[in-house]
Amino acid sequence: MIEKLLRLDFIHNDDILFVILLIFGILIFASTLFFIVGWIKPQAKLGELKARTNSWWVMASLFIGATIVNHTLAYIAIGMLSFVAFRELYSVLDFRASDRRAIFWAFVAIPIQYYLAYIGWYGAYIIFIPVGMFLFLPMRLVLKGNTDGIIQSMSTLQWVLMLTVFGISHMAYLLSLPEISGFSSGGRGLLLFLVFLTEINDVMQFTWGKLFGKHKIIPKVSPNKTWEGFIGGVISTTTFGYFLGFLTPLSTYEVLFVSFAIAVSGFVGDIVMSSVKRDIGVKDMGTSIPGHGGILDRIDSLSYTAPVFFHLVYYMAY
Amino acid sequence: MKKITLQLLYSFIIRWFLRVFVGVKFDKADFLLKEKQFIIVANHNSHLDTLTIMASLPRKIVHKVRPVAAADHFGKTKWKEMLSNFFINAVLIQRKRDKENPENDPINRMVKALDEGYSLILFPEGTRGEPEVQQPLKPGISYVLIQRPHIKYVPAYMKGMGKAMPKDDNLIVPFTSSLTYGRPRQAASLDTSDILQQIERDLNRLKDSTIQ
């Protein structure tokens, strides 16, 4: 019974166990560091960094708890992530009152998409939102009869759905990939690799940018993004990826390429969401995570890295 | 029985539903425990408004707070009246004053509930309007505050409720929305329109503080 509920076999899987210990090691290091620095230098402004680290503790524990321990729970947890992100994003994007029915159906698409990922029906999973909802939602909008601004509603709704549901659901489908002989970490290893690298990439680009940042990449969108931060981040992330390659079934060159792709697409996801925020005129998408803004501020990179990573791995190894 | 039902319903089930599914961000309401009695004055756009305020209350006082509702809507049938009484704990009033039957008079009914020790939730706009558009306030709240001047009112502003569940639609579509409380305040004068203006200013100030 317990073995069915909890997949505790990861304790016997040295690869995954190692990475989990690594994650908690980093978190312990960060917390201790801020504690000591705050103790020596009480005037240092560590409030936001501390809040961020505490949020990382919660997010890492939840993520590891859901994905590593219980398989089914992981699909539900990632589905909830999509749900909250979708709600957060569409709520700030002035939809018309007459769009409510179509938006309702977009919400209904979330459990369907994750169910398709859960049963591993790849063909249906991969076309359901890009083809199925793409054709269905405009029809639902048209039936309401209000044509004023309908083009904007049609396109925005599909875009939000693609970004927050279709993109993020690739994380879940990693868990449904078939087993490859000789590769014991499986989908859990791949998911861990993707999330760990994406988040490390965020942190690295931020840190390199803070330390050496001079030349701005796109000052109109995100004044904090610099070439130094970007390049430093890409190199660090690719290096991290190289050492974590054992979580994937890929060859060394493939791992390097995939890590590089995660670093670049993570950056792109970040600035795409920044530009959206700039357009609406908000700093953060919400206040659901202390120090991080909303869920979307946290998974903006993931909505890009997840599909990129998934399809590269799917092409190379499956 | 009613107390436990209300606490279970609002402090657990509905609060969870609103927070996780609809996406309501609740303001802290612990400060209400310090007030013996109060009248929550809120803007009104949705059926979710009453549920949201009830769900935001500290569990200990949920059963001591009664929303004021229109009898023509919530007491339409005997069955509906019973449900409103039991599950919403509503004070049902008619929309027009009734000088001949003091018992039926809406102001007297609210004052009576206050005298029985209950706190009230009141939507002075009278009815649910367009989302994010404030309608002129009705004077009822002033009459009550004039008759019981020691009781404080607590302004509350809700944003987004009218988008999650607007007036002419019974379908709930999740929408990130919020409830914000202001400080409890006493009416500064005994004049009807002065009190109304004071409340309107408080609501507008809250509204401005939620838009960022």
Interface residues (C-beta under 8 A of the other chain):
Chain A: F83 V84 R87 E88 S91 V92 A97 R100 R101 I103 F104 F107 V282 G286 T287
Chain B: G23 K25 P131 G160 K163 P166 D169 L171 V173 P174 F175 T176 S177 Q212
